[in-house]
Amino acid sequence: MRQVKRRPVYSPRTRGAVELLLAENVPSLGEQGEIVRVKPGYARNYLLPHGLATIATDENKKAVEEHRARLQEVEKQRKGGARKLAESVSKYSVTLEANANEEGHLYGSILGADISKALIAAGYPVEPEHIRLDGPLKELGMYTVKLQLHPEVSSDVKVWVVPVSSRK
């Protein structure tokens, strides 16, 4: 019976290093999709058995590059949508009614969620986590509130806090 020689997963030119493609983020090594070089024992005993990496074959590298290109396209579309939203919401001003005393101090406070509800009701899909407030709004008046719609796209919206109109 003829015995077939198994090729090692590492090349002798790389001085014993194994080239792996990370399947998940590994602290102090790299992020998902990166190609890293590690020692054979680390690859064989930890990364490969735990499913944190795979051997960096040409097919795997090509698949990762295609996936990365798709992710960049999706991110570009998301950023474009955030820019359009930032442009339109910057022209809008939100009016919120709140109970206040004679000096203009609110009995409660206005939070990011309240502003988000008003913007969503007006047709602007702004989530509470997009709103950047230094603290809750506790007085009547006009405020300029910063919106962070995308890591690279921000905008401002005017928020008017007015007293509740009494209906008699």
C-alpha positions, -999 to 999 in steps of 0.1 A, spaced: 0 0 0 14 33 -11 15 60 16 6 96 5 27 123 19 7 150 36 17 186 28 22 208 59 -1 237 63 29 260 66 57 267 42 93 263 52 100 297 37 80 314 64 101 299 92 74 277 106 46 303 106 11 292 96 -11 315 75 -47 316 88 -79 334 80 -96 346 112 -133 335 114 -139 357 145 -123 386 163 -93 373 184 -80 398 210 -44 408 205 -43 389 172 -67 405 147 -102 410 135 -126 387 115 -115 384 79 -79 393 85 -51 370 73 -25 364 101 6 344 106 9 324 138 30 296 151 18 261 141 12 250 177 -11 280 184 -30 273 152 -33 235 157 -41 236 195 -62 267 199 -74 286 168 -84 258 146 -102 235 172 -121 264 186 -133 276 152 -116 310 155 -97 306 122 -94 285 91 -65 278 68 -60 306 44 -65 289 11 -70 308 -22 -107 300 -22 -111 313 14 -92 345 6 -113 351 -25 -145 346 -5 -134 370 22 -125 397 -4 -159 393 -21 -177 395 13 -156 426 22 -166 443 -11 -203 436 -4 -199 450 31 -183 482 18 -211 486 -7 -237 482 20 -219 507 42 -217 532 13 -255 529 9 -261 533 46 -238 564 47 -257 579 17 -290 573 34 -277 589 66 -265 620 46 -300 624 29 -317 621 63 -292 646 79 -300 671 51 -337 668 55 -339 667 93 -316 698 96 -344 719 79 -370 707 104 -377 719 139 -394 698 166 -419 714 190 -425 695 222 -451 705 248 -443 701 285 -457 710 319 -438 739 334 -440 763 363 -441 801 361 -403 805 359 -401 781 329 -387 751 347 -402 718 335 -419 694 360 -403 666 342 -376 666 315 -372 661 278 -350 631 268 -336 618 236 -365 593 234 -391 621 234 -373 639 206 -370 607 186 -407 600 190 -415 634 176 -391 630 147 -405 596 139 -440 610 140 -429 636 115 -415 610 91 -378 611 100 -365 577 112 -342 590 140 -336 565 168 -329 576 204 -293 564 202 -287 589 173 -295 619 196 -266 634 215 -278 654 245 -255 668 272 -283 661 296 -320 662 298 -338 694 288 -353 709 319 -364 744 309 -386 760 283 -369 774 252 -352 766 220 -323 741 218 -300 729 191 -296 692 195 -268 672 177 -277 640 158 -251 614 150 -267 594 123 -236 575 112 -200 576 125 -191 600 97 -225 618 93 -239 643 119 -265 670 118 -284 694 141 -321 698 147 -339 726 165 -360 716 194 -386 740 208 -398 732 243 -431 751 249 -456 750 278 -487 729 274 -515 750 260 -544 751 284 -577 742 268 -607 758 285 
